[in-house]
Amino acid sequence: MLRESLRMSIANILGNKMRSFLTILGIIIGVMAIITLITVMQSAQNEMTTQFESLGTGMVTVSVSGTPLKVGLSEKDLATIEKLDNVSGTSPSFSTTLSVVYGGTLQEDVTIEGKGFAHFRREADTMKRGRPLLPIDQEQKSRVCIIDSNLAEALFSGQDPLDQQLVVNGVRLRIVGLLSDEGDTSVLAQMGGGGDDGKVILPYTTYMRLLGLKDITSLDVYLKDSNITQDTVEELEAALDRAFNYKEDSYRVINMESLLDVMNTLMGLMTSLLTGIASIALLVGGIGIMNMMLVSVTERTSEIGLRKALGARPRSIQVQFLFESILLSLLGGAIGMILGVAISMLLAGLMDITFVLSPSAIGLGVGFSLAVGIIFGWAPARKASNLNPIDALRSN
């Protein structure tokens, strides 16, 4: 009986190809939208998570607003922080924009940064040629610097920039290293971006002398074990409280892992919201299936009456119409799944992110289409099974 009902359902769908296609169009669009949105969002989330985990974990950033009596951190405060058990090093972080002179060439709007040697110990892959900043550079406030490829191309086209001297704010700096094309891979540097006009990195002590600064207002703290980040943050906050005499709002500790958790939460909420919006198309498609099935029941009233007169049970008639509804919905789901995956791959390529196939998105889309077929096909199937055979035959 089930095989015969399935055969008749397929025959009726194929007998009305255009009507069947227009009926399942809403299902196709709904499933395609759900799979595309979820897959693209998850691919983007995985890309961002991978970057945050590789760049931001194992590091805590301290941003100091200070107090009237203590504007920022001192070298003594840095030494106290570096003595914490899980701290492997610290790197004060400064940044500004100045003009750079080499020979008779002036390059404006160059990003000038001050870093500690611990930054390059952690970000060893940022160097392309030459050497990074060393502890002795930091201690002696050496007039050395590292530049990126943009500045090297602008000022030293066709020349080797190493051991050449730049003039920044009236001070000559010897170039000892060249950054790789990826440049600074720290999270805050990625968020802040780098200028196309070039970048110069100095020992932070040289930077402070160059610009006449006395206090440190931004500090990167590197951790030995990222699994106990929260405990280390509590110890760090205790040290900072003592440094600023327990004055409220004198500093802010930015934990990259906490930012990652917040980002994942927001991305999850956005995915759920977009999925809910896309599901509206499935609802419209389900209404279309119900409408077609009700029309089909009306058109085939005499057929239903004849089958009942020949002994067909109401259950077999109900199963046949329900099969037809489910087949339409699953057909739309299959087409929507193929289109959704194809569009997701295309969008991932255009967005330059790694495509990640989401089985949960495919399962959700196909599961929704199956549920729509059952729910919206039940009422027409029930109506067909309850027709009185005598009334149905008279309607012919």
C-alpha positions in Angstrom: 0.0 0.0 0.0 2.8 2.4 0.9 4.7 1.7 -2.3 1.5 2.2 -4.4 0.7 5.5 -2.6 4.3 6.7 -3.2 4.0 5.8 -6.9 0.8 7.7 -7.3 2.2 10.7 -5.5 5.2 10.8 -7.8 3.0 10.5 -10.8 0.7 13.4 -9.7 3.7 15.6 -9.1 5.3 14.8 -12.5 1.9 15.3 -14.1 1.8 19.0 -12.9 5.5 20.0 -13.3 5.0 23.8 -13.4 2.5 23.9 -10.6 4.7 21.6 -8.5 7.8 23.8 -9.1 6.0 27.0 -8.2 4.7 25.3 -5.1 8.1 24.3 -3.8 9.8 27.6 -4.8 9.2 29.0 -1.3 10.8 25.9 0.2 13.8 26.2 -2.1 14.3 29.8 -1.1 13.8 29.2 2.6 16.2 26.2 2.8 18.7 28.0 0.6 18.6 31.1 2.8 19.0 29.1 6.0 21.9 27.0 4.8 23.7 30.1 3.2 23.3 32.3 6.2 24.3 29.8 8.8 27.2 28.4 6.7 28.6 31.9 5.9 28.2 33.1 9.5 29.9 30.0 10.9 32.7 30.3 8.4 33.2 33.9 9.3 33.1 33.1 13.0 35.6 30.3 12.6 37.9 32.7 10.7 37.7 35.3 13.4 38.0 32.8 16.2 41.1 31.3 14.6 42.7 34.8 14.3 41.8 35.8 17.8 43.1 32.5 19.2 46.4 32.7 17.3 46.9 36.4 17.9 45.2 37.3 21.2 45.3 34.4 23.5 48.1 34.4 26.0 48.0 38.2 26.2 46.3 40.7 28.4 46.2 44.4 27.5 46.2 47.2 30.2 44.8 50.6 29.2 45.6 53.3 31.8 43.4 56.4 32.3 45.3 57.4 35.4 44.5 59.6 38.4 45.4 63.3 39.1 48.4 62.1 41.1 49.5 59.2 38.9 49.0 59.6 35.2 50.4 56.3 34.1 52.6 53.3 34.9 56.3 53.6 35.8 59.3 51.3 35.2 58.9 50.2 38.9 55.3 49.2 38.2 56.4 47.2 35.1 58.9 45.3 37.3 56.2 44.5 39.8 53.9 43.2 37.1 56.7 41.1 35.5 57.3 39.4 38.9 53.8 37.8 38.8 54.0 34.0 38.5 52.3 33.6 35.2 53.7 36.7 33.4 56.4 36.0 30.9 57.0 39.6 29.9 55.5 43.0 29.3 55.6 45.4 26.3 54.5 49.0 26.7 52.7 50.2 23.5 52.8 53.7 22.0 51.6 55.0 18.7 51.5 58.3 16.8 51.8 59.7 13.3 54.8 61.7 12.2 56.8 62.6 9.1 59.9 60.7 8.3 62.9 62.0 6.3 65.5 60.1 4.4 68.0 62.0 2.3 65.9 64.5 0.4 62.7 62.5 0.6 59.9 63.3 3.0 57.2 60.7 3.9 54.3 62.1 5.8 51.7 60.4 8.0 54.0 57.5 8.9 52.9 55.4 11.9 55.5 55.6 14.7 55.2 52.9 17.4 57.1 52.2 20.6 57.4 48.5 21.7 59.2 46.5 24.2 61.6 43.7 23.2 59.1 41.1 24.7 56.8 42.0 21.9 59.2 40.6 19.3 60.1 37.6 21.5 56.4 36.6 21.2 55.9 37.8 17.6 59.1 36.4 16.2 57.5 35.7 12.8 56.9 39.4 12.1 60.6 39.9 11.1 61.5 39.5 7.4 65.1 40.6 7.5 67.6 42.0 10.1 67.0 41.7 13.8 64.2 42.5 16.2 64.5 44.9 19.1 66.8 43.6 21.9 66.8 44.1 25.7 70.0 46.2 25.3 68.1 48.6 22.9 65.4 49.1 25.5 67.9 49.5 28.4 70.2 52.0 26.6 67.4 53.8 24.7 69.2 53.0 21.5 68.4 55.0 18.4 67.5 52.1 16.3 64.2 51.2 14.5 62.4 48.6 12.4 60.4 49.6 9.4 57.8 47.9 7.3 57.8 47.1 3.5 55.6 50.1 2.6 58.1 52.6 4.1 61.0 50.7 2.6 59.5 50.9 -0.8 58.6 54.5 -0.5 62.1 55.7 0.7 64.5 53.0 -0.4 63.3 51.8 -3.8 66.1 49.7 -5.2 68.3 50.1 -2.1 68.9 47.9 1.0 67.3 49.8 3.9 69.3 48.0 6.6 71.8 50.2 8.4 70.4 53.3 6.7 69.4 56.2 8.9 66.0 57.9 9.1 65.2 61.2 10.7 62.1 61.2 12.9 61.2 64.3 14.9 64.7 65.6 14.4 66.4 62.4 15.7 68.4 60.0 13.5 67.5 56.4 13.8 69.4 53.4 12.4 67.3 50.8 10.7 68.2 47.3 12.1 65.2 45.3 10.8 62.5 44.9 8.2 59.0 43.7 9.0 57.4 41.0 7.0 54.4 41.8 4.8 52.1 40.5 7.6 53.6 43.1 9.9 52.4 43.3 13.4 50.0 40.4 14.2 48.8 41.5 17.6 45.0 41.8 17.9 45.0 45.5 18.8 47.3 46.3 15.9 45.0 44.4 13.5 41.9 46.2 14.9 43.6 49.6 14.7 45.0 48.9 11.3 48.3 50.1 9.8 48.8 53.0 7.5 49.7 52.6 3.8 52.3 55.3 4.3 54.5 53.0 6.4 55.4 52.1 9.9 58.4 52.6 12.1 58.9 50.7 15.4 61.3 51.9 18.1 62.2 50.7 21.6 59.5 52.2 23.8 62.2 53.9 25.9 63.5 55.6 22.8 60.0 56.6 21.8 59.3 58.1 25.2 62.5 60.2 25.0 61.8 61.2 21.4 58.4 62.6 22.3 59.1 63.7 25.9 56.8 61.2 27.6 57.2 60.1 31.2 54.3 57.7 31.8 53.1 54.4 30.2 49.4 54.4 29.4 49.1 51.2 27.4 50.7 47.8 28.2 50.7 44.3 26.7 51.2 41.6 29.3 52.3 38.2 28.0 51.3 35.1 29.9 53.1 31.7 30.2 49.9 29.6 30.5 46.7 30.9 28.9 44.7 28.3 30.8 44.9 30.3 34.0 44.4 33.7 32.4 41.5 34.7 34.8 43.7 34.0 37.8 46.5 36.1 36.4 44.1 38.9 35.5 43.0 39.0 39.2 46.6 39.2 40.3 47.3 41.9 37.8 44.3 43.9 38.9 45.5 43.6 42.5 48.9 45.0 41.5 47.3 47.8 39.5 45.0 48.7 42.4 48.0 49.1 44.6 49.8 51.2 42.0 46.9 53.6 41.6 46.1 53.6 45.4 42.8 51.8 44.7 41.4 54.6 42.7 38.4 53.5 40.7 38.4 53.8 36.9 42.1 54.4 36.8 42.8 51.5 34.4 41.1 48.9 32.3 42.2 45.3 31.7 41.3 43.9 28.3 41.3 40.1 28.3 41.3 38.8 24.7 39.7 35.5 25.7 36.8 37.4 27.2 36.5 39.4 24.0 36.5 36.1 22.1 33.6 34.8 24.2 31.6 37.9 23.7 32.2 37.8 20.0 31.1 34.2 19.8 28.0 35.0 21.8 27.1 37.9 19.5 27.7 35.9 16.3 25.5 33.1 17.7 22.7 35.6 18.4 23.0 37.0 14.9 23.0 33.6 13.3 19.8 32.7 15.2 18.2 36.0 14.2 19.0 35.5 10.5 17.9 31.9 10.7 14.5 33.0 12.1 14.1 35.6 9.3 15.0 33.0 6.7 12.5 30.5 8.2 9.7 32.9 7.2 10.3 31.9 3.6 9.8 28.2 4.7 6.5 29.2 6.3 5.4 30.9 3.1 6.5 27.8 1.2 4.5 25.6 3.6 1.4 27.7 3.0 1.9 27.3 -0.8 2.1 23.5 -0.4 -1.1 23.5 1.7 -2.9 25.6 -1.0 -1.8 23.3 -3.8 -2.8 20.2 -1.9 -6.3 21.7 -1.1 -6.7 22.5 -4.8 -5.5 19.0 -5.7 -8.1 17.4 -3.3 -10.8 19.5 -5.0 -9.7 18.5 -8.5 -9.5 14.8 -7.6 -12.7 14.6 -5.6 -14.2 12.1 -8.1 -11.0 10.0 -8.0 -11.1 9.9 -4.2 -14.8 8.9 -4.3 -14.2 6.1 -6.8 -11.3 4.7 -4.8 -13.4 4.7 -1.6 -16.3 3.1 -3.5 -13.8 0.3 -4.5 -12.8 -0.3 -0.9 -9.9 2.1 -0.3 -9.5 2.9 3.3 -9.4 6.6 4.5 -6.0 5.9 5.9 -4.5 4.9 2.5 -6.0 8.1 0.9 -4.6 10.2 3.7 -1.1 8.6 3.4 -1.1 9.2 -0.4 -1.8 12.9 -0.1 0.6 13.2 2.9 3.3 11.5 0.8 2.7 13.9 -2.0 3.1 16.9 0.4 6.3 15.4 1.9 7.8 14.6 -1.5 7.2 18.2 -2.6 8.8 19.6 0.5 11.8 17.3 0.4 12.3 18.0 -3.3 12.4 21.7 -2.5 14.7 21.0 0.5 17.2 19.1 -1.7 17.3 21.8 -4.4 17.6 24.5 -1.7 20.4 22.5 0.0 22.4 22.3 -3.2 21.9 26.0 -4.0 22.7 27.0 -0.4 26.0 25.1 -0.4 27.0 26.5 -3.8 26.2 30.1 -2.8 27.9 29.7 0.5 31.1 28.6 -1.3 30.8 31.6 -3.6 30.3 34.1 -0.8 33.2 32.6 1.2 35.5 33.0 -1.8 34.3 36.6 -2.3 34.8 37.4 1.4 38.2 35.7 1.4 37.4 33.4 4.3 37.8 29.6 4.7 34.6 27.8 3.6 33.4 25.4 6.4 30.6 23.1 5.5 28.0 23.1 8.3 26.2 19.8 8.7 24.0 21.4 11.3 22.8 24.0 8.8 22.1 21.3 6.2 20.3 19.1 8.8 18.3 22.1 10.0 17.3 23.2 6.5 16.2 19.7 5.4 14.6 19.0 8.7 12.6 22.2 8.5 11.4 21.3 4.9 10.3 17.8 6.1 8.4 19.3 9.0 6.8 21.8 6.7 5.7 19.0 4.4 4.1 17.0 7.3 2.5 20.0 9.1 1.0 21.7 6.1 0.1 18.5 4.2 -1.8 17.1 7.1 -4.9 19.2 6.8 -5.5 18.5 3.0 -4.7 14.8 3.5 -7.2 14.7 6.4 -9.8 16.5 4.2 -9.3 14.0 1.4 -9.6 11.0 3.7 -12.9 12.3 5.2 -14.7 12.8 1.9 -18.0 10.9 1.7 -17.7 8.6 -1.4 -21.3 9.2 -2.5 -20.9 12.9 -2.4 -17.5 12.7 -4.1 -19.0 10.6 -7.0 -21.9 13.0 -7.4 -19.5 16.0 -7.7 -18.3 14.6 -11.0 
